Amino acid sequence: MVNKPLDLVSAVISPLILLLLAAGSVCAAEGDIIEVPVADADLLEAPPEPEPQLLVDLNPLPAEYDRQVEVLEQKGGSLGYNWLFKDRNAGRALEYGFSESSRSGGVFYRHMEKDSNLELEGFYLNENDYHGDLILDYRGDYRLHLRTESLYHNLDREILFSPSFQSGSNSGGLATYEPIQLDAGAKYGVSVVQDRADFRYRLHDFPMHLNLGYWRYQREGSVQQIFSDASFEGTVNRVFAQARPVNQQVQEGRLGFDAHLGLVDVIYDFKFRSFEDKLSTPVADYVARPDLAGNPLTLAGAQQHNENPDSRFYSHTIKLHSSMSGGLVTGASYSVEQRENLSKLTDTVGVQHARTYLQNAAGDFVYTPDREYTFSIRYRRQEVEHGNRGAVLSSNLLLPAALSRPPVDTVKDLVIASVSYKPRLNLSLVGEYRGEFLQRKHVSLFPSESSWALPENTNTNTGSLAVHYRPIKGLRTSAHLSYATSDNPSYGESFGERREGKLLANYTRSNVWGLTGHALFRHDKNDEVPHYLVLLNRANPDPVSYTAAPLSFRDKRSENSNIGAWVVPVHRLTLGANYSYLRNKIDQPVFFTGVFVPSQSGAKYVNRAHVYSLNAAYAATEKLDLSLLLQQIESTSIFSPDPAVFTVGIPGSTAGIGELSTSRAVQRTVSARGEYRFNQVLSTSLEYTFRDYEDKKAENSAFNGSAHAIVAVVAAKW
């Protein structure tokens, strides 16, 4: 829980008054224009020239011809209370939102006239859930936008395995695995606050804007930290769970300009961003560990773990583009970026001030010769390099030097070419080619201490065709088909071949009823998934060597579909229903051990979700509105390896793994709301929401729970 007490009046009303006073001062200052008299013509020495006959009368128009703009002003607010009742663990039922009863309030103010515009809106639910927004515009020359918002995220508390157990150790004998739960009764959650300020200034007599921006992202609260002091070598292994406070901040500043210079528009943007963890890195006592041969490797004592390193980032970006109107549009951009690691570790050095350098270039060409055809070519290039890295040294090792692989440097080129053809007003076709070409450094065929087992080049080519068709009034349809191949898939989960299809249809009949539906089908295949076996020498475990296992495969199928309907059976009543289905299925052999002789078994992973919802809205009278929402989500995931018994190398079997990994949960939501308007100024509303989460697995019943919320609000506007 985050302790940030805020008074409703001081948090909502007082800033409003201050902002209104500030806005009035700005408008008054801009209105003080001093007229400078023109010099008399008699003071000029040159003889007067004959006055030309003008076709335009330069005398000012009478006052009655001046543009009259009516001043629009709206204001209002609301006060209410949110009663929250919890049953058991409501963290998953109410994942977002502070789970305590609280007062609430909101305010808005809009003032629009000929030369200025002021809009202010804010809502306060509790100290962790609120938002505020201010927009101030004066003659289009000055535009200020301020926004703040906060959201609370409830987090889980995991229970470690119990009781302790013993298993074999590479050092001989039996090793004990012991759970240490240090967070009994703890509740976890994080408050996320975002503040944003944007200012835009336009030069009066020059087509140029100055842009300034600031963004802040703050996380405060507590999370569960699970870490271990465990190894295959040694006899003492412990797994810890404890509370860890969170206080992190990201700040970003932006400075830039854009100008219209004849045929070309120029845009420049500078950005600086920093991340800071305001709390110290956790420290725990670890036991000494030997290597595989029994030689001392790590020292016992206090060690830092799970650091969130500070960092900073800056970038310069320049963009050029031609006029957005006309048959030919071109554009180009270039940016240079730098990221720097600002680790504060004291027992490990070598990563502090490590840097990543990025260069991005882009070019666009769009040609529209007539109303039927549009041709476009887009090019993107990104280069990523790493530098300023030192040798990694750790005081936790008997020999401080620690081997580390250099990061992978990459160069990526992307080419996209498309053709759009519109033979009729109700029919259009779009064909597209997309080529992505990736090059890597510090990679090799086998993993080693100085390189990563990745392909040097990965080329991916994709072709697609989309059709958009409106055959009759009220009906819109579209279809999209694509096919992609990759010659050297980067990782085991990457595709070598992909087929994808999308369908969308929407029909509306005279605002009386309507249907909507969409479906997405995707099939990914990779017939060349590499695996590597570790060759260990117990007498001399360093360096580690590898050998290639036979290639395996991966087959993934994804389905995502939705169908919805709505109808107005009688005047003032609208009914709606919706059903969504999501499914992913993966077939892929799995290595359970990868030392010497692998323990491999075929496996299937399936996850699916069904989402059902019903809703109704009824305008009972001119003053009374009623609404109802019912929703249920059923989600299931199953990991089922084929039955197998391993007798060579490390003995074992796949028995029981499927039962342990199966998960099934049901989430239910019921929401009812009523609003009554006494008159054009005053109204009231009452809303009830019920949320329930149920894990069908008995061992996960600790996460089951529900939350009831009742919100009563009185609002006024004039």
C-alpha positions in Angstrom: 0.0 0.0 0.0 1.3 3.4 -0.9 0.7 6.1 1.7 0.0 9.3 -0.2 -2.8 11.0 1.7 -4.6 13.6 -0.4 -7.4 15.9 0.6 -10.1 16.0 -2.1 -10.5 19.8 -1.9 -6.8 20.6 -2.0 -6.1 18.0 -4.6 -8.8 18.9 -7.1 -10.3 22.4 -6.3 -7.2 24.4 -5.4 -5.2 23.6 -8.5 -8.2 24.5 -10.6 -8.4 28.0 -9.0 -4.6 28.5 -9.5 -4.7 27.4 -13.1 -7.7 29.7 -13.9 -5.9 32.7 -12.3 -2.7 31.9 -14.3 -4.7 31.5 -17.5 -6.3 34.9 -16.9 -2.9 36.5 -16.4 -1.6 35.1 -19.7 -4.6 36.3 -21.7 -4.4 39.8 -20.1 -0.7 40.1 -20.9 -1.2 39.0 -24.5 -4.0 41.6 -24.9 -1.8 44.6 -24.0 -0.9 45.6 -27.6 0.7 49.1 -28.1 0.0 51.0 -31.3 3.0 52.8 -32.8 2.0 55.9 -34.9 3.2 56.1 -38.6 5.7 58.9 -39.4 4.2 62.0 -41.2 4.8 62.1 -45.0 5.8 65.8 -44.8 9.1 64.8 -43.2 10.2 63.0 -46.3 12.5 65.0 -48.6 11.7 63.1 -51.9 8.8 64.6 -53.9 5.6 62.7 -53.6 4.9 60.1 -56.2 1.4 59.9 -57.8 -0.7 57.5 -55.8 -1.6 54.3 -57.7 -5.2 53.3 -58.2 -5.7 50.4 -55.8 -8.3 47.7 -56.5 -8.6 46.8 -52.8 -9.9 49.3 -50.2 -7.3 49.4 -47.3 -9.6 51.2 -44.9 -10.7 49.0 -42.0 -14.1 47.4 -42.2 -16.8 48.8 -40.0 -17.2 47.1 -36.6 -20.4 45.4 -37.6 -18.5 43.4 -40.2 -15.9 42.0 -37.7 -16.3 38.3 -37.1 -18.4 37.7 -34.0 -17.7 34.6 -32.0 -20.0 33.7 -29.1 -18.2 32.9 -25.9 -18.8 29.3 -24.8 -18.4 28.4 -21.2 -19.2 25.1 -19.4 -18.4 24.0 -15.9 -19.4 21.3 -13.5 -18.3 18.8 -11.0 -19.3 15.7 -9.1 -19.0 14.3 -5.6 -19.4 10.7 -4.6 -18.3 7.7 -2.5 -17.0 4.3 -3.5 -17.9 1.5 -1.2 -15.7 -1.6 -1.7 -16.3 -5.0 -0.1 -13.8 -7.9 -0.5 -14.2 -11.6 -0.1 -11.0 -13.6 0.4 -8.1 -12.6 -1.9 -9.5 -9.9 -4.3 -6.2 -9.1 -6.0 -6.9 -11.1 -9.2 -10.6 -10.2 -9.3 -9.8 -6.5 -9.0 -6.4 -6.5 -10.7 -6.4 -2.7 -11.3 -7.7 -0.3 -8.7 -7.0 0.4 -5.1 -8.9 -2.1 -3.0 -10.2 0.2 -0.3 -13.4 2.3 0.1 -12.8 6.0 -0.7 -14.5 9.3 -1.5 -14.5 10.5 -5.1 -14.9 13.8 -7.0 -14.5 15.4 -10.3 -14.5 18.8 -11.9 -14.4 20.2 -15.4 -14.3 23.7 -16.9 -14.4 24.8 -20.5 -14.0 28.4 -21.8 -13.8 29.0 -25.5 -13.8 32.4 -27.2 -12.4 34.0 -30.4 -8.7 34.1 -29.3 -8.4 31.6 -26.5 -9.5 28.2 -25.3 -9.2 26.8 -21.8 -10.2 23.2 -20.9 -9.7 21.7 -17.5 -10.8 18.2 -16.4 -10.0 16.1 -13.3 -11.3 13.1 -11.4 -10.2 11.8 -8.0 -11.1 8.3 -6.8 -8.5 7.8 -4.1 -4.8 8.7 -3.5 -3.7 6.0 -6.0 -6.4 6.4 -8.8 -6.9 9.8 -10.3 -6.4 11.9 -13.4 -6.3 15.5 -14.4 -6.0 17.3 -17.8 -5.5 21.0 -18.7 -5.4 22.5 -22.3 -4.7 26.1 -22.8 -4.6 27.7 -26.3 -4.1 31.4 -27.1 -4.6 32.4 -30.7 -2.9 29.3 -31.9 0.4 30.9 -31.0 0.7 29.3 -27.5 -0.6 25.8 -26.7 0.0 24.2 -23.3 -1.1 20.7 -22.4 -0.7 19.3 -18.8 -1.8 15.9 -17.8 -1.4 13.7 -14.6 -2.8 10.3 -14.0 -2.3 7.5 -11.5 -3.3 3.8 -11.5 -2.9 1.1 -8.9 -1.9 -2.4 -9.8 -2.6 -5.3 -7.4 0.1 -8.0 -7.5 0.2 -11.7 -6.5 2.0 -13.2 -3.5 3.3 -16.6 -4.5 3.6 -19.4 -1.9 6.9 -21.4 -2.2 6.9 -25.2 -2.4 6.6 -27.1 0.8 8.0 -29.2 2.5 11.8 -29.3 1.8 13.1 -32.2 -0.2 16.4 -33.9 -1.1 18.0 -34.7 -4.4 21.3 -35.8 -5.7 24.3 -33.4 -5.9 27.1 -33.3 -8.4 29.4 -33.0 -5.3 28.3 -36.4 -4.1 25.6 -37.3 -1.5 22.3 -35.6 -1.2 21.5 -31.9 -1.5 18.7 -30.3 0.5 16.3 -27.8 -1.2 14.6 -25.6 1.5 11.9 -22.9 1.0 12.2 -19.8 3.2 9.1 -17.7 3.1 9.8 -14.3 4.7 6.7 -12.4 3.6 3.9 -14.0 5.6 0.7 -11.8 5.4 2.2 -9.3 3.0 0.1 -7.6 0.4 1.7 -6.4 -2.8 0.8 -3.6 -5.2 2.3 -0.8 -7.2 1.0 2.7 -7.8 1.9 4.0 -11.3 1.9 7.8 -11.8 2.4 9.6 -15.1 2.9 13.3 -15.5 3.1 15.0 -18.8 3.6 18.6 -20.0 3.7 19.8 -23.6 4.2 23.3 -24.8 4.0 24.5 -28.4 4.9 28.0 -29.5 4.3 29.4 -33.0 6.2 32.3 -34.4 3.7 35.0 -35.5 5.2 35.9 -38.9 7.3 32.8 -39.6 6.0 29.2 -40.3 7.8 27.7 -37.4 6.9 26.0 -34.1 9.0 25.5 -31.0 8.1 22.3 -29.1 8.9 21.5 -25.5 7.9 18.4 -23.5 8.4 16.7 -20.2 7.3 13.3 -19.1 7.6 11.5 -15.7 6.8 7.9 -14.9 6.8 7.0 -11.2 6.4 3.5 -9.6 5.9 3.2 -5.9 4.8 0.3 -3.7 6.0 -3.2 -2.9 6.5 -6.4 -4.9 7.4 -10.0 -4.0 11.1 -10.8 -4.6 11.8 -14.5 -5.2 15.5 -15.5 -5.4 17.6 -18.5 -4.7 21.0 -19.6 -3.3 21.1 -22.8 -5.2 23.5 -24.8 -7.4 24.0 -28.3 -8.7 27.2 -28.4 -6.7 27.0 -28.3 -2.9 24.5 -29.7 -0.4 22.7 -26.6 0.8 20.1 -25.0 -1.5 17.6 -22.3 -0.4 14.8 -20.5 -2.2 13.7 -17.2 -0.6 10.5 -15.1 -0.9 10.5 -11.7 0.7 8.9 -8.2 0.3 10.8 -5.6 -1.7 9.9 -1.9 -1.7 9.6 -0.2 -5.1 10.5 3.5 -5.8 11.5 4.0 -9.4 11.3 7.0 -11.7 11.7 7.7 -15.4 12.1 11.3 -16.5 12.1 12.5 -20.1 12.7 15.9 -21.6 12.1 16.9 -25.3 13.1 20.0 -27.3 12.5 20.5 -30.9 11.1 22.6 -33.7 9.3 22.2 -37.0 9.4 24.7 -39.9 7.8 25.0 -43.3 10.6 26.1 -45.8 8.9 26.4 -49.2 8.8 22.9 -50.7 10.3 21.2 -47.7 9.2 20.8 -44.1 12.0 20.4 -41.5 11.5 18.7 -38.1 14.2 18.4 -35.4 13.7 16.7 -32.0 16.1 16.2 -29.1 15.2 13.7 -26.3 16.8 12.9 -23.0 15.5 10.1 -20.7 16.8 8.8 -17.4 15.8 5.8 -15.2 16.5 5.9 -11.5 15.9 3.3 -8.8 15.8 5.3 -5.7 16.3 2.4 -3.3 19.4 0.3 -2.7 20.0 -3.1 -4.3 19.0 -6.1 -2.1 21.7 -8.0 -0.2 21.6 -11.5 1.1 24.0 -14.0 2.6 25.1 -16.8 0.2 27.0 -20.0 1.0 30.4 -20.9 -0.7 30.1 -23.1 -3.8 32.6 -25.4 -5.5 32.9 -26.1 -9.2 32.1 -29.5 -10.8 35.5 -30.8 -9.8 35.1 -29.8 -6.2 37.5 -26.8 -6.4 36.4 -23.6 -4.5 34.6 -21.2 -6.9 32.4 -18.6 -5.1 32.9 -17.1 -1.6 30.5 -17.1 1.2 29.0 -13.9 2.6 26.8 -10.9 1.7 26.1 -10.4 -2.0 24.0 -8.0 -4.0 21.3 -9.5 -6.2 18.5 -8.5 -8.6 19.7 -5.0 -9.3 17.6 -2.6 -11.4 20.4 -0.6 -12.9 20.0 3.1 -13.5 20.4 4.3 -17.1 20.2 7.3 -19.3 19.4 7.8 -23.0 19.5 10.6 -25.4 18.7 11.0 -29.1 18.8 13.6 -31.9 16.4 13.2 -34.8 16.0 15.2 -38.0 13.2 14.7 -40.5 12.6 16.2 -44.0 9.5 15.8 -46.1 7.8 17.4 -49.0 4.3 18.8 -49.0 1.7 16.3 -48.0 -0.6 17.4 -50.8 -0.2 16.5 -54.5 0.7 13.4 -56.3 4.3 13.0 -55.1 5.3 12.9 -51.4 8.8 12.1 -50.2 10.4 12.1 -46.8 13.6 11.2 -45.0 14.8 11.0 -41.4 17.9 10.2 -39.5 18.5 9.7 -35.8 21.4 8.9 -33.5 20.8 7.5 -30.0 22.9 6.5 -27.1 22.0 4.4 -24.0 24.3 4.1 -21.0 24.2 1.7 -18.1 24.6 3.4 -14.7 24.9 0.4 -12.5 25.5 1.0 -8.8 26.8 -2.4 -7.9 29.7 -2.4 -5.5 30.8 -6.1 -5.6 30.8 -6.3 -9.4 32.5 -3.9 -11.9 32.8 -3.8 -15.6 29.3 -3.0 -16.6 29.2 0.5 -15.3 28.9 3.1 -18.1 28.6 0.4 -20.8 27.0 2.0 -23.8 24.8 1.1 -26.7 24.9 3.2 -29.9 22.0 3.3 -32.3 21.7 4.9 -35.7 18.3 4.9 -37.6 17.7 6.1 -41.1 14.5 6.1 -43.1 13.2 7.2 -46.5 9.7 7.3 -48.0 8.4 7.7 -51.5 4.7 7.9 -52.3 3.4 8.5 -55.8 -0.3 8.9 -56.7 -0.7 9.4 -60.5 -4.5 9.3 -60.5 -7.4 8.4 -58.2 -7.1 4.7 -58.9 -3.4 4.0 -58.2 -1.0 4.7 -55.4 2.6 3.4 -55.3 4.9 3.6 -52.3 8.4 2.5 -51.3 9.6 2.8 -47.7 13.1 2.0 -46.5 14.4 1.7 -42.9 17.9 1.0 -41.5 19.1 0.5 -38.0 22.6 -0.1 -36.7 23.2 -1.2 -33.1 26.7 -1.2 -31.6 28.0 -1.8 -28.1 31.0 -0.2 -26.5 32.8 1.1 -23.4 32.6 -2.3 -21.7 35.3 -3.3 -19.3 36.4 -6.7 -17.9 33.8 -8.1 -15.5 35.3 -8.5 -12.0 33.4 -9.8 -9.0 34.6 -9.9 -5.4 32.2 -12.8 -4.8 34.5 -15.1 -6.9 37.7 -16.7 -5.7 39.3 -15.6 -9.0 37.7 -12.2 -9.5 37.7 -12.3 -13.3 34.4 -13.5 -14.7 34.1 -14.4 -18.4 31.3 -12.7 -20.2 30.2 -12.8 -23.9 30.2 -9.6 -25.8 26.7 -8.4 -26.8 25.6 -8.9 -30.4 26.0 -6.0 -32.8 23.4 -5.8 -35.5 22.5 -4.1 -38.8 18.9 -4.3 -40.0 17.5 -3.2 -43.3 13.8 -3.1 -44.1 12.2 -2.5 -47.5 8.5 -2.2 -47.9 6.9 -1.7 -51.4 3.2 -1.5 -51.9 0.6 -0.9 -54.7 -2.9 0.3 -54.0 -5.6 -0.1 -56.7 -9.1 1.3 -56.4 -11.1 0.4 -59.5 -14.5 1.4 -57.9 -15.5 3.5 -55.0 -16.6 0.4 -53.1 -13.6 -1.8 -53.9 -9.9 -1.4 -53.2 -6.9 -3.8 -53.4 -3.5 -3.4 -51.7 -0.5 -5.6 -52.5 2.6 -5.3 -50.4 6.2 -6.8 -50.3 8.2 -6.6 -47.1 11.8 -7.6 -46.9 13.8 -7.6 -43.6 17.5 -8.3 -43.7 19.4 -8.7 -40.5 23.2 -9.0 -40.0 24.9 -9.9 -36.7 28.4 -9.8 -35.2 30.0 -11.8 -32.3 28.1 -15.0 -33.4 29.2 -18.4 -34.3 27.9 -21.9 -35.3 28.4 -23.2 -31.7 28.1 -21.3 -28.4 31.4 -20.3 -26.8 32.8 -18.0 -24.2 33.2 -15.3 -26.8 30.2 -15.7 -29.1 26.6 -16.5 -29.3 25.1 -19.4 -31.3 23.1 -17.4 -33.7 23.1 -17.1 -37.5 25.2 -14.3 -39.1 22.3 -13.4 -41.5 18.6 -13.7 -41.3 16.5 -12.7 -44.3 12.7 -12.6 -44.0 10.5 -12.0 -47.1 6.8 -11.4 -46.8 4.1 -10.9 -49.5 0.5 -9.9 -48.7 -2.7 -9.0 -50.5 -5.6 -7.1 -48.9 -9.1 -6.6 -50.3 -11.6 -4.0 -49.0 -15.1 -4.3 -50.4 -18.5 -2.7 -49.6 -21.0 -4.7 -51.8 -24.2 -3.2 -50.4 -25.2 -0.3 -48.3 -24.3 -1.0 -44.6 -22.0 -3.9 -45.3 -18.2 -3.5 -45.1 -15.9 -6.5 -45.6 -12.1 -7.0 -45.8 -9.7 -9.9 -46.3 -6.0 -10.0 -45.8 -3.7 -12.9 -46.8 0.1 -13.0 -46.3 2.9 -15.5 -46.7 6.4 -15.2 -45.2 9.7 -17.2 -45.2 12.9 -16.8 -43.2 16.1 -18.5 -44.5 17.9 -18.6 -41.1 15.4 -18.3 -38.2 17.0 -16.4 -35.3 15.7 -18.5 -32.4 13.9 -21.7 -31.8 10.6 -19.9 -31.5 11.2 -17.9 -34.7 9.3 -19.1 -37.8 10.8 -20.4 -41.0 7.5 -20.2 -42.8 4.4 -18.3 -41.9 0.9 -18.2 -43.3 -1.7 -15.7 -42.1 -5.3 -14.8 -43.0 -7.6 -12.1 -41.6 -11.3 -11.7 -42.3 -13.5 -8.8 -41.2 -17.2 -8.1 -41.8 -19.5 -5.4 -40.4 -23.2 -4.9 -41.2 -25.6 -2.2 -39.9 -29.3 -2.1 -40.9 -30.9 1.4 -40.5 -29.6 1.8 -36.9 -32.0 -1.0 -35.9 -29.6 -4.0 -35.7 -26.1 -4.9 -36.6 -23.5 -7.7 -36.8 -19.7 -7.6 -36.6 -17.2 -10.4 -36.9 -13.5 -10.9 -37.4 -11.2 -13.9 -37.6 -7.4 -14.3 -37.6 -5.6 -17.5 -38.5 -1.8 -17.9 -38.3 0.4 -21.0 -38.9 4.1 -20.8 -38.1 6.6 -23.6 -38.9 10.3 -24.1 -38.2 11.8 -27.4 -39.3 15.4 -26.5 -38.3 15.4 -25.7 -34.6 19.0 -26.2 -33.3 19.9 -27.7 -29.9 23.3 -27.9 -28.3 24.5 -30.5 -25.8 26.9 -29.6 -23.0 30.1 -31.7 -22.8 31.3 -31.6 -19.2 34.7 -32.8 -18.0 34.3 -33.3 -14.3 38.1 -33.2 -13.7 38.5 -30.0 -15.7 35.0 -28.3 -16.1 36.4 -25.1 -17.7 36.1 -24.2 -20.5 32.7 -25.7 -21.4 32.4 -27.2 -24.8 29.3 -28.0 -26.9 28.1 -30.4 -29.6 25.1 -30.1 -31.9 22.1 -32.3 -31.3 19.9 -33.4 -34.3 17.6 -30.6 -35.5 14.1 -30.6 -34.1 11.0 -28.7 -35.2 8.3 -26.3 -34.0 4.8 -26.0 -35.2 2.5 -23.2 -33.9 -1.1 -22.5 -34.8 -3.0 -19.4 -33.6 -6.7 -18.6 -33.9 -8.4 -15.4 -32.8 -12.1 -14.8 -33.6 -14.9 -12.6 -32.5 -18.6 -12.2 -33.3 -21.0 -9.6 -32.0 -24.6 -8.5 -32.5 -26.7 -5.6 -31.4 -30.4 -4.8 -31.8 -32.9 -2.1 -30.9 -36.1 -4.2 -30.4 -38.1 -1.4 -29.1 -37.7 2.4 -28.8 -35.1 3.4 -26.2 -33.8 -0.2 -25.6 -30.5 -1.6 -27.1 -29.3 -5.2 -26.5 -25.9 -6.6 -27.4 -24.1 -9.9 -27.3 -20.4 -10.8 -28.0 -18.3 -13.9 -28.1 -14.5 -14.1 -28.5 -12.3 -17.2 -28.9 -8.5 -17.3 -28.7 -6.4 -20.4 -29.1 -2.7 -21.1 -29.4 -1.3 -24.6 -30.0 2.4 -25.5 -30.1 4.0 -28.8 -31.0 7.7 -29.0 -30.2 10.1 -31.6 -28.8 11.5 -30.5 -25.4 14.9 -31.2 -23.8 14.6 -32.0 -20.1 18.3 -32.4 -19.8 21.0 -31.4 -22.2 24.2 -32.9 -20.8 26.0 -35.7 -22.7 22.9 -37.8 -23.7 19.8 -35.6 -24.0 16.5 -36.4 -22.3 14.0 -35.5 -25.1 10.3 -35.9 -25.4 7.7 -34.5 -27.8 5.3 -32.0 -26.1 2.2 -30.0 -26.8 1.3 -26.7 -25.3 -2.3 -25.4 -25.7 -3.9 -22.3 -24.2 -7.4 -21.1 -25.0 -9.8 -18.5 -23.8 -13.6 -18.0 -24.2 -15.1 -14.6 -23.6 -18.9 -14.2 -23.3 -20.6 -10.9 -22.8 -24.2 -9.5 -22.8 -25.1 -5.9 -22.4 -28.3 -3.8 -22.4 -29.0 -0.1 -22.3 -32.4 1.3 -21.6 -33.5 5.0 -21.6 -36.6 4.4 -19.4 -37.6 8.1 -19.5 -36.2 11.4 -20.7 -34.5 11.6 -17.3 -33.6 8.0 -16.4 -31.0 5.8 -18.1 -30.3 2.2 -17.1 -27.5 -0.2 -18.2 -26.4 -3.8 -17.5 -23.3 -5.8 -18.4 -22.6 -9.5 -17.9 -19.3 -11.0 -18.8 -17.5 -14.3 -18.2 -13.9 -15.3 -19.2 -12.8 -19.0 -19.2 -9.1 -19.6 -19.8 -7.2 -22.9 -19.9 -3.6 -23.8 -20.5 -2.1 -27.3 -20.8 1.5 -28.5 -21.2 1.5 -32.2 -22.0 4.8 -34.0 -22.8 4.6 -37.4 -24.4 5.1 -40.3 -21.9 8.8 -41.1 -21.7 11.3 -42.8 -19.3 14.9 -41.7 -19.3 17.5 -44.3 -18.2 20.7 -43.1 -19.8 22.7 -40.2 -18.3 20.3 -38.6 -15.8 17.4 -41.0 -15.0 13.8 -39.6 -14.9 10.5 -39.5 -16.6 7.8 -37.1 -17.8 5.2 -38.6 -15.5 3.1 -36.0 -13.6 4.4 -33.0 -15.5 1.2 -32.4 -17.4 -0.9 -32.6 -14.3 1.3 -30.1 -12.5 1.3 -27.5 -15.3 -2.5 -27.6 -16.2 -4.3 -24.4 -15.3 -8.0 -23.4 -15.6 -9.5 -20.1 -14.3 -12.9 -18.4 -14.6 -13.5 -14.7 -14.2 -17.0 -13.2 -13.9 -18.1 -9.6 -14.0 -21.6 -8.1 -13.4 -22.2 -4.4 -13.7 -25.4 -2.4 -13.3 -25.7 1.4 -13.6 -28.5 3.9 -13.3 -28.5 7.7 -13.9 -31.2 10.1 -13.2 -31.2 13.8 -14.3 -33.3 16.0 -12.1 -32.9 18.9 -14.6 -30.4 20.3 -17.0 -28.0 21.1 -14.2 -28.3 18.4 -11.5 -28.0 14.6 -11.9 -27.2 11.5 -9.8 -26.0 8.0 -10.6 -25.6 4.7 -8.8 -23.4 1.9 -10.1 -22.8 -1.7 -8.7 -20.0 -3.9 -9.9 -19.2 -7.5 -9.0 -15.9 -9.1 -10.0 -15.0 -12.7 -9.2 -11.9 -14.8 -9.9 -11.8 -18.6 -9.4 -8.9 -20.9 -10.1 -10.2 -24.4 -10.7 -7.0 -26.0 -9.4 -7.3 -26.7 -5.7 -3.6 -25.9 -5.0 -4.1 -22.4 -6.4 -7.2 -21.6 -4.4 -5.3 -18.9 -2.4 -5.8 -16.6 -5.4 -9.6 -17.0 -5.4 -11.7 -14.1 -4.3 -14.3 -11.5 -5.3 -14.9 -7.8 -4.9 -18.2 -5.8 -4.7 -18.1 -2.1 -5.5 -20.9 0.5 -5.1 -20.4 4.0 -6.4 -22.8 6.8 -5.7 -22.3 10.1 -7.4 -24.0 13.5 -7.5 -23.1 15.7 -10.5 -23.8 19.2 -11.7 -23.0 21.1 -14.9 -24.0 24.5 -16.2 
